[in-house]
Amino acid sequence: MKKMYGLWMMLLTILIGAPVLAGKPMTIKGSDTMVILGQRWAEEFMKKSPGSVLQITGGGSGTGLSALQNGTTDIAMSSRPIAAKEKEGLRSRYNSLPTEISVAKDGITLYVHPSNPVNEVSLEQIAQIYTGGITNWSQVGGKNETIVLYGRENSSGTYSYFKEHVLDEEDFAPRTQTLPGTSAVVNAVSKEPKAIGYGGAAYAKGIKILKVKKDAKSTAYEPNEPNVRSGHYPLSRDLYFYTRTAPTGELKKFVDWVLSPEGQAIVTRTGYFPIK
């Protein structure tokens, strides 16, 4: 068993670009939106801190917060605020409230195919598209083509945020095709001229980004750093780390480094926006 564990740790550390190290790994699990960012933080932190081993996995914000409750991760990555039920689950099990740490900013981004002539949409139009009230691109100034919908699975924090803040908790149209991760959404949209999808700003490669406005009379903004940090972009949000209690020891060392100028520079290089 020890031999198998050693082989697993060797494979893990090689996969994320770190030297083979002994000791118990620090586990970080959750948001697929944040997993690439988490991996880059881990790679750089382990280079600077010999002896540290970080294990990063995705699965969705809900998965990460569930793992935090059952004690199988040290940090939950989440692209949405923790729910009251999740917070209560942690309090009842550990007799303490979780610590919330904002580690980056993001703007939920609307992706379309590069050939799509539509340049901007309002929050109301997005809601109608994803609940089935608008089904043709001609209804928002585009071609006479049926809109193909792509979205995220319901364990995703991006899905939860989008449903709450854009759809006002209405259900997604049944024809919405749910995909496991933002990369899959971007890939699907890049291959389908009639498609629309949503996800984190850092994944917007090979597609066209729609500007978003609060209502028909408002200015439309793109999800860049000035607009997200100022709140002008209507779908701006924070990305979070959650821990069961206030971080201490090696966990605190890592969190402090993530929030440092060096850690926040990685946020920018990854395509998200620094918290400070």
Secondary structure, DSSP 8 states (H G I E B T S, - for coil): -HHHHHHHHHHHHHHTT-----S--EEEEE-TTTHHHHHHHHHHHHHHSTT--EEEE-S-HHHHHHHHHHTS-SEEEESS---HHHHHHHHHHHSS--EEEEEEEEE-EEEE-TT----EEEHHHHHHHHHTS--BGGGGTS-S-B-EEEEE-TT-HHHHHHHHHTSTT----TT-EEESSHHHHHHHHHH-TTEEEEE-GGG--SSEE-EEESSTTS--B---HHHHHHT-STTEEEEEEEESSS--HHHHHHHHHHHSHHHHHHHHHHTSB---
